Amino acid sequence: MTNVDPYHSHDVTELFRLPTVFAGDTLADQVVVVTGAAGGIGSAITVLAARLGARLVICGRRTEPLDALAAELRDAGTECIVVQASVRDPEAVASVVDAAWDRFGRLDVVVNNAGGQFSSPALDISPKGWHAVVETNLYGTWFVMQAAARRWADQGEVPPAGQQRCIVNIATVTGRGGGGIAHTAAARGGAINLTRYLAAEWAPLRVRINAVAVGVVASEGLQTYPDAARASFGHNPMRRLGDTWDIAQGTAYLASAAAGFVTGTTLEVDGGEHVWGEYWPLGRPEWFEGRAYP
């Protein structure tokens, strides 16, 4: 694994300078909602959308980091509004979508990035802890999707010229066993299946819905895991950590016209972890350490 600090992501100044393959007008005039916008992945997605010409509605539970991010976006010439909201509250979620329509008169892209988890043996997860993770990562994703789709449905089946209807759900690598984040596995697996299911149900409304499955990326979120987790941070075919900018660029692709014929798909930005590798948030159990066949 390369010598990268796994516990820190790019700051906003760096994000405005990083190279990108996308033209500066890729999302010109598009109105983009980003939930959980002030975190490591969220800020990367937000800044890239701004650099590509989007107008932004950013939301999260804490206004201070959102206001700081919005100030830098406005200084760079981006229209941006802040809405304090928890995605676990459907009424608050509706206010985020309403804010987009009230300010800009449209909504083109929703990026469901808000999420949260903690590592714990499955036997030790309390009902409260389980509810918190599932409500954020699955219910929250659903509330945002439904609120956006309801407003699009009110417009009719065909969006006005120059507008699109696109949802990108930020999720994780699923479909494999592991240990330490059972609540997240359940919630994110549900969100990915919901992505596939609603891509069909809402196709008559011309809504494209895709997901990004995030591998292990260098970010402040990894600070919540014990040191034993580090051994598997780069356990993928590319043998390194990912970067929040990787996730932002994958998201930008799915939100752009380049992905106009893409829906119901999960883009795995994980260094190939979905085909080889293992991730143990609490460290690899002794059972899996070099045991010979009995």
C-alpha positions in Angstrom: 0.0 0.0 0.0 1.3 3.4 -0.9 2.4 5.8 1.8 -0.9 7.8 2.2 -2.4 9.1 5.4 -5.5 7.0 5.5 -7.3 9.4 8.0 -7.4 12.6 6.0 -9.0 13.7 2.8 -8.4 16.7 0.6 -9.4 20.1 1.9 -11.5 22.5 -0.3 -8.6 24.4 -1.6 -7.0 21.2 -2.8 -10.3 20.0 -4.3 -10.5 23.1 -6.5 -7.0 22.4 -7.9 -7.1 18.6 -8.5 -7.1 17.6 -12.2 -10.3 16.2 -13.7 -11.2 14.7 -17.1 -14.5 16.5 -17.3 -15.1 19.7 -19.2 -16.0 22.8 -17.2 -19.6 22.9 -18.6 -20.4 19.2 -18.0 -23.1 20.1 -15.4 -23.7 23.7 -16.6 -26.9 25.1 -15.1 -27.9 21.8 -13.5 -29.3 22.0 -10.0 -27.7 19.4 -7.8 -28.6 18.4 -4.3 -25.9 16.8 -2.2 -26.7 15.3 1.2 -23.9 15.0 3.7 -22.1 17.6 1.7 -19.5 18.7 4.3 -17.8 15.4 4.9 -14.8 14.1 3.0 -16.6 12.4 0.2 -19.4 14.9 0.2 -17.2 17.9 -0.1 -15.3 16.3 -3.0 -18.6 15.6 -4.8 -19.8 19.1 -4.1 -16.7 20.9 -5.2 -16.4 18.9 -8.4 -20.1 19.6 -9.3 -19.4 23.3 -8.7 -16.3 23.2 -11.0 -18.5 21.6 -13.7 -21.0 24.4 -13.6 -23.7 23.1 -11.3 -25.9 25.2 -9.0 -26.0 23.6 -5.6 -28.2 22.8 -2.7 -26.1 21.3 0.1 -27.5 19.8 3.3 -26.4 18.1 6.5 -27.0 18.0 10.2 -24.5 20.8 11.2 -24.7 24.2 9.6 -21.2 25.4 10.5 -19.2 23.2 8.1 -21.9 23.6 5.5 -21.7 27.4 5.7 -17.9 27.3 5.5 -18.1 25.1 2.4 -20.8 27.3 0.8 -18.7 30.4 1.4 -15.8 29.0 -0.6 -18.2 27.8 -3.4 -19.7 31.3 -3.6 -16.2 32.9 -3.7 -15.5 30.7 -6.7 -18.7 31.9 -8.4 -21.1 29.0 -7.7 -24.7 29.6 -6.7 -25.2 27.6 -3.5 -27.8 27.4 -0.7 -27.5 25.6 2.6 -30.3 23.6 4.2 -29.9 22.0 7.7 -31.6 18.7 7.6 -31.2 15.1 8.8 -32.1 12.6 6.2 -33.7 10.5 8.9 -36.5 13.1 9.1 -38.8 12.9 6.0 -40.2 16.4 6.7 -36.7 17.8 6.8 -35.8 16.0 3.6 -38.9 17.5 1.9 -37.7 20.9 2.9 -34.4 20.3 1.1 -36.1 19.4 -2.2 -38.5 22.3 -1.7 -35.5 24.6 -1.3 -34.2 23.6 -4.7 -37.5 24.3 -6.4 -38.1 27.6 -4.5 -34.6 29.0 -5.3 -33.9 27.5 -8.8 -37.3 26.3 -10.0 -36.0 22.9 -10.9 -34.0 19.9 -9.7 -31.8 17.8 -12.0 -29.5 15.7 -9.8 -29.7 14.2 -6.3 -26.6 12.8 -4.7 -27.5 10.7 -1.7 -24.2 10.9 0.1 -25.3 11.2 3.8 -24.4 8.2 5.8 -22.9 7.0 9.0 -21.7 3.8 10.7 -19.6 2.5 13.5 -17.7 -0.8 13.8 -19.0 -3.4 16.3 -19.3 -7.2 16.5 -22.8 -8.0 15.4 -23.6 -9.6 18.7 -22.9 -6.3 20.5 -25.0 -4.0 18.3 -27.9 -2.6 20.3 -31.3 -1.9 18.8 -30.6 1.8 19.0 -27.3 1.4 17.2 -28.9 -0.8 14.5 -31.7 1.7 14.0 -29.4 4.7 13.8 -27.3 3.1 11.0 -30.2 1.6 9.0 -32.3 4.8 9.3 -29.5 6.9 8.0 -28.1 4.7 5.3 -31.3 3.1 4.0 -34.3 5.1 5.2 -32.6 8.4 4.6 -31.7 7.3 1.1 -35.3 6.3 0.4 -36.8 9.5 1.9 -34.6 11.7 -0.4 -35.3 9.6 -3.5 -39.1 9.7 -2.8 -39.2 13.4 -2.1 -37.3 14.2 -5.4 -39.4 11.8 -7.4 -42.7 13.2 -6.1 -41.7 16.7 -7.4 -40.6 15.3 -10.7 -43.9 13.4 -11.0 -45.8 16.6 -10.4 -44.0 18.0 -13.6 -45.4 15.2 -15.7 -43.7 12.2 -17.4 -41.3 14.2 -19.6 -38.9 16.7 -18.0 -38.7 20.2 -19.6 -36.1 20.7 -22.2 -32.6 21.0 -20.9 -33.4 19.3 -17.6 -32.7 15.8 -16.4 -33.9 13.6 -13.5 -31.0 11.7 -12.0 -30.3 10.1 -8.7 -26.9 8.8 -7.6 -26.8 6.8 -4.3 -23.4 6.6 -2.5 -23.1 3.1 -1.1 -20.5 0.5 -0.3 -19.2 -2.8 -1.7 -21.8 -5.5 -0.9 -22.5 -9.1 -1.6 -19.6 -10.5 0.5 -19.2 -11.7 4.1 -17.1 -10.0 6.6 -17.3 -8.8 10.2 -17.7 -5.6 12.1 -20.4 -3.6 10.2 -23.4 -5.9 9.9 -25.8 -2.9 10.1 -24.1 -1.2 7.3 -24.1 -4.3 5.1 -27.9 -4.6 5.6 -28.6 -0.9 4.9 -26.3 -0.5 2.0 -27.4 -3.8 0.4 -30.9 -2.5 0.7 -30.0 0.8 -0.9 -28.3 -0.9 -3.9 -31.3 -3.2 -4.4 -33.6 -0.2 -4.1 -31.5 1.6 -6.8 -32.1 -1.3 -9.2 -35.7 -1.7 -8.4 -36.8 1.9 -8.7 -34.7 2.4 -11.9 -37.5 0.3 -13.5 -40.5 1.6 -11.6 -39.6 5.3 -12.2 -38.3 4.8 -15.7 -41.7 6.2 -17.1 -40.8 9.4 -15.3 -37.5 9.5 -17.1 -35.6 9.1 -13.8 -32.1 7.6 -14.0 -31.0 6.0 -10.8 -27.5 4.6 -10.2 -25.2 3.9 -7.3 -21.5 4.2 -6.5 -20.1 1.4 -4.4 -17.2 3.0 -2.4 -14.2 1.0 -1.4 -11.8 2.0 1.3 -10.8 5.7 0.7 -8.6 7.9 2.7 -10.9 10.1 4.8 -11.5 11.3 8.3 -14.3 8.6 8.6 -11.6 5.9 9.0 -10.6 7.4 12.3 -13.5 5.7 13.9 -12.0 2.3 13.3 -9.4 0.6 15.5 -5.8 0.3 14.4 -6.4 -3.4 13.6 -8.4 -2.3 10.6 -5.4 -0.8 8.8 -4.1 -4.1 7.6 -7.0 -4.4 5.2 -7.2 -0.8 4.0 -5.3 -1.6 0.8 -6.6 -5.2 0.4 -7.7 -4.9 -3.2 -6.1 -5.8 -6.6 -4.7 -2.2 -6.9 -3.1 -2.6 -3.4 -3.8 0.9 -2.2 -6.4 3.2 -0.7 -8.8 5.1 -2.8 -9.3 8.8 -2.8 -12.4 11.0 -2.2 -11.7 12.5 -5.7 -12.1 9.0 -7.2 -15.6 8.9 -5.8 -16.4 12.4 -6.9 -15.4 11.7 -10.5 -17.4 8.5 -10.6 -20.4 10.4 -9.3 -19.9 13.2 -11.9 -19.9 10.6 -14.6 -23.2 9.1 -13.5 -24.7 12.6 -13.2 -23.6 13.7 -16.6 -25.0 13.3 -20.1 -22.2 10.8 -20.7 -24.3 8.3 -18.6 -27.5 9.1 -20.3 -28.1 5.4 -21.2 -27.0 4.1 -17.8 -29.6 3.3 -15.1 -30.0 0.7 -12.4 -26.2 0.2 -12.3 -23.7 0.2 -9.4 -20.4 1.7 -10.3 -17.8 0.0 -8.1 -15.0 2.5 -7.3 -13.1 0.2 -5.0 -9.8 -0.7 -6.6 -11.3 -4.1 -7.5 -12.2 -5.0 -3.9 -15.5 -6.5 -5.2 -13.5 -9.2 -7.1 -10.6 -9.8 -4.7 -9.7 -8.7 -1.2 -11.2 -8.5 2.2 -12.1 -5.8 4.6 -12.1 -6.3 8.4 -13.1 -3.1 10.3 -12.2 -4.8 13.6 -9.2 -6.7 12.3 -9.1 -10.1 10.7 -10.4 -12.8 13.2 -8.0 -15.5 14.2 -10.3 -18.1 12.5 -9.2 -16.7 9.1 -5.5 -16.4 9.9 -3.7 -19.1 7.9 -5.7 -22.1 9.1 -5.0 -25.4 7.4 -7.9 -27.5 6.2 -8.9 -29.8 9.1 
